[in-house]
Amino acid sequence: MKNIVTMILTITMILGSLLQGEASIIAHANIVRAKEKNNGITLRVCNWEEYMDLGGWDEEERILLENGVEIFGENPMYEDFEKWYFEQYGREVHVEYSCFGTNEDLYNQLNMGDAYDLVCPSEYMIMKLMAEDRLMPYSQEFFDKNGKNNYYINSVSPYIRKTLAENEMNGESWAAYAAGYMWGITGVLYNPEKVSAEEAGTWAVFNNPQYKRQVTLKDNVRDSYFAALGILKAEQLTDKAFIADAHYAEQLGAQMNDVRPETIAQAQQLLTEMMDNIYSLETDSGKADMITGKIVANYQWSGDAVYAMNEAEQDGAALKFAVPKECTNLWFDGWVMLKNGIAGDKEKQHAAEAFVNFLSRPDNAVRNMYYIGYTSSIAGGEDNTVFSYLDYCYGAEDEDEETMLYPLGYFFSGENNDSAYGIRVAKSQADRQLFAQYPPEDVMKRTAVMEYFDTEANQAINQMWIDVRCFDITEVPVIVWVLLLAAVLGGLTVHCWKKFEK
């Protein structure tokens, strides 16, 4: 009886402690909400992993550009934003910064109830969120070029701005809902000692039996489907009349977004054949496999290609990057505001737009480019910090005997022949890091954006990819099944005999 009384008293004390703790938590939450209402704003930001400068630079990483601007990342970018926002607007803002691994991960997080104000998906996921009416447009103030802190509208590349403006979803321009962050293309990272530039300059390199088990594709249905379409449609895509057509860009986009059932079936057959030729499907290991020489060619995003070329250089190897002659995929990631996060809160929207502007300040764009390795959508406008950074990275050295003028006007001013935006570089950069980060205008003319697929097409393509990746037991020869069954029965027999002996 004494033990029971003791147990009851113990339970009562535990429950009391829990209730008191819960009351304390509720009280603390109320205090936080009251403080936020009176003194500050909480901005919930979700971005790709390792996709923003998190600070902690070593002193030797400090960059001093020719225009006098110093680049150094001491603190995480979002913490620097909190300080800057208070200095500019006199309001405290607290950034709750979190990350996602893939576009699909982000979409699932949103569907499971995770609440964010500002997120950074890729172009096709932006289209999907627009189609589902989950985004809110940027304010008119955000696009006001006279705004003192409106770095985005004054600094975004004319090329990126035009691309966003010309693409639509349900009759609405992407530019109204998305602010460009990073962008790039896809291509072939290759070892020039093993693969020629001509062989690497076509999507067919991944189905070339000469490199059996020495090439890798992306473990991503959209990227691999794009490569398959490039092979299937190679004859048409490289036809001179097709390229010279006045509506070439529009027709190229249509061909590289072909999701007719017969096209998906052809792509499945081709990809199934390619599975026997490639070393593996990968998402991140391709860079290391190229650096160590395990493979000779790799389907790669431009930013990761730059990373791999830099790392290989340290080991005395010179990898190169090729853009298939058929076409390439133009991709970008952009900042969008979620309706259910902002929820009509003007102050929160102001903070979200200010966050995008802060990231778009040219010196911050350079910080992020250095940290991430990808290419910012920011050109700088009248501020030449980004261009100065490129000259710092790639400008020809005195010892470079063979140099060339690399024009970048299409990105920085909108006119490719703009003499103010040409960099004198070593000729080797024509197919290396600078080429991957800022492909020349002639390459950009054969780019296509892979769009968002509707539910029916998306299901068909995903099923195709499952069929390609999964082992088809119906294709296994009968003799293999017989031998496998014999091995199993033999193993069981030996096991039973040993048990019997014991």
Protein Blocks (a to p, Z undefined) as FASTA:
>chain_A
ZZmmmmmmmmmmmmmmmmmmmmmmmmmmmmmmmmmmmmmccddddddehiaceejiafkl
pccdfkopacddfbcfklmmmmmmmmmnopacdddddddfbfklmmmmmmnopacfbdcd
dfklmmmmmmnopaccddfklmmmkbmklmmlmmgcfklmmmmmmpceehiafklmpccf
bdcdddddddfklpcfklmmpfklmmgfklgoiaccdddfklmmmmmmmmmmmmmmmpmk
lmmpmklmmmmmmmmmccbfklmmmmmmmmmmmmmmmmbdcfklmmmmmmnomambdcdd
fklmmmmmmmmmmnopacdddddfkbccdddddddddfklnnopaklmmmmmmmmmmmmp
mklmmmmmmmnopacfbfnlmalklmmmmmmmmoccfklmbdcdddfklmmnopaklmkl
cccddfklmmmmklmmmccfklmmmgccdddddfklmmmmmmmmmmmmpccfklpcfklm
mmmmmmmmmmmmmmmmmmmmZZ
